[in-house]
Amino acid sequence: MTVGQQRAWDRHWSAMGDSVDALPPGQLDTAAWFGRTAPVVLEIGPGMGETTAQLAAAAPEVDHLAVEVYKPGLAQLLLRAEHLELANLRLLRGDAVVLLREHFEPGSLSGVRIFFPDPWPKKRHHKRRLVQQETVELIASRLAPGGFVHMATDWESYAEQMLEVCSAVPELRNRYADEPGGWAPRPEWRPVTKFENRAHDEGRVIHDLIFERA
């Protein structure tokens, strides 16, 4: 980590962060952690936190959780949270699937975001991709009725896999099924990151998908 990231970690991790492996058994007590009862949105894989921090700042009425394995990314997100004085953001380090399976009850989440997950572009590595049938079924089970799962990727084959997998889960409905290809129009509120700009520069098309729990 950079010096700044380490300092942010030392200042804020004890209050704003926790390890998935260290959580007590059962439902994560988000009301106690945030000090209020509010809708909870989980972001899986926030990277360096640019989008996460901006979305949390734009929706102070929503409690935002971000789960990530990459410590410098979490530390950078803590820096962003400090700069924006965010009170509605908490961070978890570890496996998102374990978090969902063991620490969230059915119907407890208002939304799940998966933006630009590792595409594992080689075909023999596709099995390592996060968005698989079992994972999406687990996510769907944790969503409250009307809750959303929003995915975005700049890899065509992964976008097609996401669409196929989400469409096969009976509990989910594509909000934009009537749009060409079933893709969601790019939401104006989703921040444009350096990563996304680079994808555009390299000629890759960004696909958004938004499904909701029936």
Long-range contacts (C-beta under 8 A, 24 or more apart in sequence): 1-71, 1-72, 1-75, 2-72, 4-79, 5-72, 5-75, 5-76, 5-78, 5-79, 6-75, 8-75, 8-76, 8-78, 8-79, 8-82, 9-71, 9-74, 9-75, 9-78, 11-78, 11-82, 12-78, 12-81, 12-82, 13-74, 13-75, 13-78, 13-91, 16-78, 16-81, 16-89, 16-90, 16-91, 17-74, 17-78, 17-90, 17-91, 17-92, 17-93, 18-90, 18-91, 18-92, 18-93, 19-92, 19-93, 19-94, 20-67, 20-92, 20-93, 20-94, 20-95, 20-98, 20-99, 20-103, 21-94, 21-98, 23-92, 23-99, 23-102, 23-103, 25-102, 26-103, 27-103, 27-104, 27-105, 27-108, 28-99, 28-103, 28-104, 30-63, 30-65, 30-90, 33-90, 34-63, 34-87, 34-88, 34-90, 36-63, 38-62, 38-63, 38-88, 39-63, 39-110, 39-111, 40-64, 40-65, 40-108, 40-109, 40-110, 41-65, 41-109, 41-110, 41-111, 41-112, 41-113, 42-66, 42-67, 42-96, 42-99, 42-100, 42-104, 42-109, 42-111, 42-112, 42-113, 43-67, 43-112, 43-113, 43-114, 43-115, 44-96, 44-112, 44-113, 44-114, 44-117, 44-130, 45-96, 45-114, 45-115, 45-116, 45-117, 45-118, 45-130, 46-73, 46-74, 46-77, 46-115, 47-73, 47-115, 47-116, 47-195, 48-72, 48-73, 48-76, 48-77, 49-73, 49-74, 49-76, 49-77, 49-80, 49-81, 50-80, 50-191, 50-193, 50-194, 51-115, 51-190, 51-191, 51-193, 52-77, 52-80, 52-89, 53-77, 53-80, 53-81, 53-83, 53-84, 53-86, 53-89, 54-191, 55-113, 55-189, 55-190, 55-191, 56-81, 56-84, 56-86, 56-88, 56-89, 57-84, 57-86, 58-189, 59-88, 60-87, 60-88, 61-88, 62-88, 62-110, 63-88, 63-89, 63-90, 64-88, 64-89, 64-90, 65-89, 65-90, 65-91, 65-92, 66-90, 66-91, 66-92, 67-91, 67-92, 67-93, 67-94, 67-96, 67-99, 68-92, 68-93, 69-93, 69-94, 69-95, 96-130, 97-135, 97-138, 100-138, 100-139, 100-142, 101-138, 104-142, 105-142, 106-141, 106-142, 107-142, 107-143, 107-144, 107-145, 108-142, 108-144, 109-142, 109-143, 109-144, 109-147, 110-143, 110-144, 110-147, 110-148, 111-143, 111-147, 111-148, 111-149, 111-150, 112-139, 112-142, 112-143, 112-147, 112-148, 112-149, 112-150, 113-149, 113-150, 113-151, 114-149, 114-150, 114-151, 114-152, 115-150, 115-151, 115-152, 115-190, 116-152, 116-153, 116-154, 116-195, 116-196, 117-151, 117-153, 117-158, 119-153, 119-154, 119-155, 119-157, 119-158, 121-155, 121-157, 126-157, 126-161, 129-158, 129-161, 131-158, 131-161, 131-162, 131-165, 132-165, 133-165, 133-168, 133-169, 136-165, 136-166, 136-169, 136-172, 137-169, 140-169, 140-171, 140-172, 140-213, 141-171, 143-171, 143-212, 143-213, 144-213, 145-213, 145-214, 146-212, 146-213, 147-212, 147-213, 148-175, 148-210, 148-211, 148-212, 148-213, 149-210, 149-211, 149-212, 150-184, 150-208, 150-209, 150-210, 151-208, 151-209, 151-210, 152-190, 152-206, 152-207, 152-208, 152-209, 153-206, 153-207, 154-196, 154-199, 154-204, 154-205, 154-206, 154-207, 155-204, 156-204, 156-205, 156-207, 159-183, 159-207, 159-209, 162-207, 162-209, 163-209, 166-209, 166-211, 169-211, 170-214, 171-213, 171-214, 172-211, 172-212, 172-213, 172-214, 173-211, 173-212, 173-213, 173-214, 174-209, 174-210, 174-211, 175-210, 175-211, 175-212, 176-209, 176-210, 182-209, 183-207, 183-208, 183-209, 184-208, 184-209, 184-210
